[in-house]
Amino acid sequence: MTLSDASENVFPHRPSPPQGADAAALVAAFRTDLDRLTRNLVRQLRLERNVLVVGGAGYIGSVLVRKLLATGCKVTVLDDLIYDNGSSIAALLDLPEFSFVRGDLCHGETLHQALAGVTDVVLLAALVGDPLCKKYPDLARRVNHDGAKTMIDRLNGRGIDRFVFLSTCSNYGLRQDDTYATEEAELNPKSLYAETKVAVEQHIIGNAAGCDFCPTILRAATAYGVSDRMRFDLTVSEFARTLAIGEELLVYDEHTWRPYCHVDDISSAIITVLDTPRPRVCGEIFNVGSTDENYTKKMIVDALLPHAPGAVVKYKEGGFDPRNYRVSFEKIASKLGFTHKHSVNTCAPALMNNIRSGFFGDVGARRWFYGNYEVRNM
Ligand SMILES: NC(=O)c1ccc[n+]([C@@H]2O[C@H](COP(=O)([O-])OP(=O)(O)OC[C@H]3O[C@@H](n4cnc5c(N)ncnc54)[C@H](O)[C@@H]3O)[C@@H](O)[C@H]2O)c1
């Protein structure tokens, strides 16, 4: 007796497996069911999720917070509003899914209060940018380095599921060749800002095995795009505004490269990490951006010039910023399926039009709000 004879005897009425078109229809139906189950599961997880966004009133934070709320989860923001930037999230204060705690992440008691009922934490708060850290070196070390490390250590034992740390591609600093930096590339921080980010990354990786939450490090490209806490001290927005208001644009070291990523895309990448099963993101580092969005400063100017007739642009060598790096974003694309929706070539000219239409007319009067030039509170 053959094996198939035997199985016929044990299961005399077993239907024969579907063939051809029937099999394909069955697989398609199974996939649809699985997609529906996965969507329901993600929705369920989000309903039970309360994400603490530390620095949620900032440039990236005020976009991320709105996107998180739109996915259906609760959001708590801990922010010290160091640029008098509370207006960026004021419209959210009455939402039942939103809570706000004003304070410094370095204060244990404030952090303890903000962590009540929280399931996941995203750390954005810092003194952000090379010039600001240079201007306030002690504060930068206290917040970006000491405060961030202590905060991360305090997350243990609180039932936190995910922790996302926003680091920066500035950590690659100055690259000596034309290759694209992957996450394994040697780091070459060229400022106190990047040094503090590298140190916190090392702290997270060094302690990953001993922590009870799942940490992920995201090295974001330089951000651009509109936010409720707009920053005009970042390359794309600064160039677009200067040309839109008809001022002369002075560009230092126009052939230096850097990757750029829209604030909305950076926020999507953070949410993708929160939604991805733990084993694929725990203890991992991802560059956030898109490989085809590496540009020299000159390329950004060239994208803007057709929209700025009569503009005067001057180029000069020997600026204070030695950074020059191109970055590969292959890992986040292949491992997490992350793709960017926005591009510098379309968004930068659109920003110029919006500025000309009268948006951001108060930049001169509220300079402190529109860029990381001076710390107003702390
Ligand atoms: N903007 C970029 O181009 C860019 C690129 C790569 C990485 N990142 C990273 O993304 C994060 C957010 O950047 P951003 O551009 O939104 O910066 P931002 O300066 O606009 O926002 C930072 C927020 O943190 C708050 N904050 C600062 N110190 C605090 C403290 N001690 N306690 C509580 N709140 C405090 C500020 O009030 C502000 O709302 C940073 O960690 C930055 O390193 C930004």
The ligand as a Gaussian input file, in Angstrom:
#p B3LYP/6-31G(d) Opt

LIG

0 1
 N       15.701000      69.393000      12.105000
 C       16.610000      68.638000      11.488000
 O       17.071000      68.940000      10.372000
 C       17.058000      67.364000      12.136000
 C       17.847000      66.473000      11.384000
 C       18.284000      65.301000      11.981000
 C       17.943000      65.015000      13.285000
 N       17.184000      65.889000      13.989000
 C       16.858000      65.587000      15.372000
 O       15.464000      65.655000      15.531000
 C       15.156000      66.156000      16.830000
 C       14.156000      67.293000      16.725000
 O       14.706000      68.313000      15.909000
 P       13.856000      69.640000      15.605000
 O       14.367000      70.209000      14.360000
 O       12.416000      69.323000      15.730000
 O       14.326000      70.571000      16.812000
 P       13.580000      71.765000      17.576000
 O       14.651000      72.574000      18.188000
 O       12.598000      72.435000      16.669000
 O       12.736000      71.015000      18.702000
 C       13.278000      70.631000      19.934000
 C       12.186000      70.721000      20.977000
 O       12.730000      70.228000      22.207000
 C       12.366000      71.120000      23.258000
 N       13.408000      71.008000      24.288000
 C       14.705000      71.367000      24.193000
 N       15.342000      71.084000      25.335000
 C       14.427000      70.507000      26.160000
 C       14.502000      69.989000      27.482000
 N       15.627000      70.001000      28.194000
 N       13.383000      69.461000      28.022000
 C       12.219000      69.444000      27.333000
 N       12.098000      69.945000      26.083000
 C       13.197000      70.469000      25.511000
 C       12.273000      72.486000      22.614000
 O       11.452000      73.361000      23.361000
 C       11.694000      72.147000      21.241000
 O       10.304000      72.191000      21.275000
 C       16.479000      66.525000      17.483000
 O       16.864000      65.521000      18.382000
 C       17.450000      66.592000      16.324000
 O       18.742000      66.259000      16.719000
 C       16.726000      67.056000      13.447000

